[in-house]
């Protein structure tokens, strides 16, 4: 890949898949990160539904940049027995849709307990996932979701040092680091060699409020400038979480006429516009944006 690709979690636009694709194309995008369609989680798609989704993607001229799976987004103390088969099914789904990546997690740790108590169990499970992905041409990407074992940079680094390779890499999510009190620039310096994919959302340090790209404390411009300037050519995937954006009033000319929340399409439009404005300020990004 020799360009930057803009993508996003299109189910934040609407549950209806036709609406997702329509808005994505109206915004000039041609990739999505598929998490759910018509209210069905991507890992639960039946064969018939999967073929329907594939056909609609082809007709719309939209590709799947990654599968936004829920694999590993369960408590470490819950029954694990169904997870390996679910991953295998998700790999099959990725193949049908031509997706090169599957987003995964490293399991929720009981609140108040030392995550180190669960380190070996987490590594054993993720190693099994990585073995399942070997030879599949699909790469598993660990996201630094809050509350899981790998929610801060040092624990993400532990996992990546143990498992990183062709079958396992990192998703970098700015806002998630802010939400757990991990300075994003510090996290970036630790994880930079392992970053294969980027989730774009920003957050305010004090309140943990999710805000449009560049309006929070995620240091998106600085980090993306360095990442892209260092040769990153891959996906910037929007995960806006802006439907209840508290700063909406400050962005609206007619505050009385607006409701307190944004619609899904409007929130996604705001997210895309904010990212494009931010990238326009980064010379290295302007040169390689698809």
Buried (B, 14 or more C-beta within 10 A) or exposed (E): EEEBBBBBBBBBBBBBBEBBBBBBEEBEBBBBBBBBBBEBBBBEBEEEBBEBBBEBBEEBEBBBBBBBBBBBBBEBEEEBEEBBEBBBBBBBBBEBBEBBBBBBBBBBBEEEEEBEEBBEBBBEBBBBBBEBBEEBEBBBBBBBBBBBBBBBBEBBBBBBEBBBEEBBBBBBBBBBBBBBEBBBBBBBEBBBEBBBBBBBBBBBBEEBBBBBBBBBBBBBBEBBBBBBEEEBEBBBBBBBBBBEBBBBEEBEEEEEEBEEBBEBBBBBBBBBEBBBEBBEEBEBBEEBBE
